[in-house]
C-alpha cells in the first residue's frame, strides 16, 4: 500500500463541492467498506502489538509509532463480526476522529475512489448492520460506510455531561421562548449526543439525518412564508453526510435570501486549518470539532445571548 495516500492534501480540495474520496478496505470477508480519505493519516502493515490488560475486547493492543502510542481496535470485532485472524498480513488504518488518533485493524486495503456525496445513500431501513451509517456502490459492488462515532463511543466512551456551572448559567437566562435548534447529523450516536447536550441547557431541537433533509426542513418554513428565525434559532450541522454534505448544505442556505441571517455551526470530527478556511468560504459562522459538550453548549449559549440582545 505504499503511496496509497500520496496526495491527500490535494484530494481534500474536492471537499466543499459535495465530493469525497473513500479508502476502500475489507475485514477479512468479501464485503467492502469505505472511510473518508480526509480522516486517514496513514495506512501501515500491522506492526507487533502490545497487549493492554483489562481493555475492551475489540482493542487488540497498542502500537508504538514515531514515539507515539496508538490504540489499535479490531474493526471487525467492533461491529460484531469475527476478529481479524491473520494479523501479520493485516493493515492498520491510522485515523483522526473526535480530536484523537486511533488505529483500526482491517483485513486488507484496496484503493481510493472518487465519489459525490449524492451517490452516498442512507442505509435501507431494516437492512445491514446497526453500525452502518451509509452505503454506496463502486463497480456494482456494495460499499458500507461504518458509523465510526458509534464504534468509538462503545469502545472508548464519550462524556456527554455538561458542566454544572454551564447548566446553572443557562438557567439564569431570561428568554421569551425556549430556543429551538436544528441538528443535522447522519450518525444516530452523534445526533443523540448533541440532543442530550442541548436538553441539559434547556433547549429544544429538531433532528435531521443529512444535509438534504436539513435543507428541506428549512425550506418548509420559508416556503410557508414564515421567518426562519421564528422557528429555528440556529443550526448545528455535521460535515460528512450522505446525499448532501455540510459544506454544500451551508452554501445552499447562503444562496437563498429567504434564509438570510440563520447562524450555522459546523460540528464535525474533521479537523485542521484546511477545514477552518473552507468553513469561512462556504459561509458557516463557526467550526467546532466533535465532541466536547461544554464547548458546544457554550458556543450555542453565547450565540443565543447575542441574538437576544439585537
ABEGO torsion letter per residue (X at the ends): XBGAABGAAAAAAABGAGBBBBBBBBAGBABBBBBBAAABABBBBBBBBBBBBGBBAABAEBBBBGGBBBBBBBAAAAAGBBBBABAAABBBBBBBBGGBBBBBBBABBBBBBBBBAAABBBBBBGBEBAABABBBBBGGBBBBBBBAAAAAAAAAEBBABBBAAAAAAAAABBBABBBBBBBBBABAAAAAAAAAAAAAAGBBBBBBABAAAAAAAAAAAAAAGBBAAAABABBBBBABBBGBBAAAAAAAAAABAAABGBBBBBBBABBEAAAAAAAAAAGBABBBBOBBAAAAAAAAAAAAAAAAAX
